[in-house]
Each structure stands twice: as C-alpha cells, then as structure tokens.
Amino acid sequence: MDYTNKGFGTRAIHAGNVHDKQYGALTMPIYQTSTFVFDSCEQGAARFSGKEEGFIYSRLGNPTTAVLEAKIANLDGAEACAATSAGMGAISSTLWTVARAGAHIIADGTLYGCTYALLAHGLTRYGVEVDFIDTSDIEVLKSKLKENTVAVYLETPANPNLKITDIAEVAKAAHAYNKDIKVICDNTFASPYLQSPLALGADVVVYSATKYLNGHGDVIAGFVSGSKEFINQVKMFGIKDMTGAVLGPQEAFLILRGLKTFEIRMQRHCENGRKVAEFLNNHPKVEKVYYPGLESHKNHEVAKKQMRDYGAMISFEVKGGKEAGAKFVNSLKLCTLAVSLGDAETLIEHPASMTHSTYSAEELAKAGIPEGLVRISVGLENAEDIIEDLAQGFECL
Ligand SMILES: *Cc1c(COP(=O)(O)O)cnc(C)c1O
C-alpha cells in the first residue's frame, strides 16, 4: 500500500513495513545477524555487483534497519534514508561524503557541541576550509559563498539557544549561486513531525534519533535523509568506508517501537512545551526565555512559517546569571539533570558546562549562547507537575 498521502500518525505506524511471509509477524523481527548466506558464488557476485537485490552483510544493509530507513524517508518526504549508530555518525558520514581537501563549508556558528568540534577542529585538520556565520543573516551567507563551497550546514531550531534560520531562504541563496551546493539541515530539535526541511528546499536532513525519534532514552542513533543518489553515496562511501557508523538491528527495532507513538508523543510534547514556556515567560525570576512559539522570539515569524508547531525545547536565563541558574537547576526534584532531550522524562542541563563545553567563552559569546543559559527538554509528564517543580526551584533562589 502507498502511504504517501496518509496522515502523519498512520505513516509513522505503517509506512515502510514489510509483511512477514514466513510467520505473519505483526512487528518487524530483529534480524540479529552479521552476514547473509548466498546460494552460490554466482549469486554472491550478483548481489555485490547490484544485479540482484538482497542482503550481503549488515554493515551494508539489514532487513530490520531497512524497514526503519524506509519509514523515516516517508516521514521526511525523502527518496531515501540511511540509519547510523549515532547522530554524530549521521553528521560525520554526511560531511565526509561531501568534503575533500580544498573544499569550503559554510556552517552556522550555533551548533550541537560535537558538530561544532567536528567542523572547527576535525575537518580542518584535513584541509577543509570552514566559515562559521549566522545563517539567519542571508546577506552574510551570500557574501561567503564561493567557487569551492560544497555545503551549507545549519540547525534550526539551533541547539541550545533555539535560534531559527529560514531554510527556504538559505536554500534559495545557496542554489542560486551553485545548484550543487548541499544545504544540510540538522532537524533534531524539530523532528519530521514539526518540520520538513527537504520540502523547504534543503538537500539533506540529518538527525540525532537518540532524541525525539526514539523518544525513550534508551538508544543512540542517527539518520540522514535525501535523494536516492546522495543517500547511496552516504551509504556506500560515508558509512561503508569512512565511518562504519552503522545502526544495529536491536536499536532499529527499538526505534520502530518508539515510532508507533511518535505523533501522540509530539502532540503532548508541544502542549507541555507551550505551557512551560508561558510559565517561564511570566516568572519574575526569569530574565529571558528562548522559545520559537513566543511572539517575543526574534524569529517567531519564520518559525510560524516553516514549523507546524513549536516543540518542547526551551532555553532561559535565570536572573542572577550562571550562579543563580546552577542553584535553580540543583534544587529541582522532578526535572532531571541530564543532557540529551526528547525523552518522556523532563531533562534539564547547563549548556556552557555540558553540551557546549567544546566552545570557548569567546566562541559562546559569538554564537549567542549566554553562559548562564539553562536548557530544558519538556517531557511527557503532566504539565502542572513540571511547572510545580520549576516553581519550587525558583522559591529556592
Ligand atoms: C544530540 C545531538 C546530536 C548528536 O547526536 P548523538 O546521537 O548524540 O550522536 C547532533 N545534533 C543535535 C542537534 C543534537 O541535539
């Protein structure tokens, strides 16, 4: 059945599923196998040359993982998807696929800490030139594009300050300069439920599936979605030869399980996110709230245009700066002090000393990440309980 025009929840449950002809299993079994048996040398040769479809070896493909890849491609409106062993596996496999010595990459300065480190300290060791800019300023972007530019890399909403970049504008500017430039968007914070970067003109979407897509805090995983041609390059070069960052079938199974409730989880996340953002925004001990759903957010209008809702990631500054922020976080009882996000549990952290400790103080300032910023991933608990805990935290100040 073709699920292209079905609702999001229906697609999350059914798209990509393969009917089990042997036993009629409802859910996709875990094909816990490293390799696949050939009938003959001739068949092995046909599989390797691509003349015959079929599995060879689980680094090149696995039936459980393949179902998951087909499902994510559907949710992203992509021709194809590659699953990886971590979000960083997706990002590094993608960047190794597009980069070469002498190539130029433009990246937003506000990124997940390890992505920033890979671009600033990793790829540059191999002769790749990287320019960090604010991609929400299109004129700056246009001024930085040059002949050897191979990719523009950004996150929106960005980690950790929820900066919003207009994906359509970036794609238009990059492709007008050179249609071969890959516009790569990390869609982890929004997830395919809230935002479809490919429909807005991006070429490649990357995810940490550790976050909303799995949603249960028990798996590290990633995805890359895009054209069949590009994903084939990511699989057959980026993952197969460069990183080896392949997702195991057990993890693929857990993500498939988590995706059955993806739509209702996201609905609750958004509802809770809105309530917590409003509470924080009205609290006298809060200096500033960063949430794209608030009209006071700098790029609220762009968020409204390109996102279906605003999610459950919120950052805020407590009055009194870094020290007050730490005291507040330490006094919470229900909200859990941990990095990661998109889980059932509300997680809270301090980016400057945790997820973004790869940034120097100067780099933090340049990227617009205040040192006292607190980041909260609003979970699936009852909103009033989350708010009650935050309120008692403020009482401790
Ligand atoms: C967590 C995260 C990553 C890295 O993903 P892992 O699964 O931890 O490797 C990349 N980008 C963003 C925006 C993230 O939040």
The ligand as a Gaussian input file, in Angstrom:
#p B3LYP/6-31G(d) Opt

LIG

0 1
 C       22.398000      15.139000      20.361000
 C       22.566000      15.910000      19.111000
 C       23.462000      15.486000      18.112000
 C       24.362000      14.280000      18.289000
 O       23.653000      13.093000      18.310000
 P       24.161000      11.744000      19.046000
 O       23.025000      10.803000      18.803000
 O       24.360000      12.077000      20.473000
 O       25.414000      11.339000      18.366000
 C       23.522000      16.214000      16.947000
 N       22.754000      17.315000      16.750000
 C       21.900000      17.756000      17.689000
 C       21.091000      18.980000      17.429000
 C       21.775000      17.076000      18.904000
 O       20.938000      17.536000      19.847000

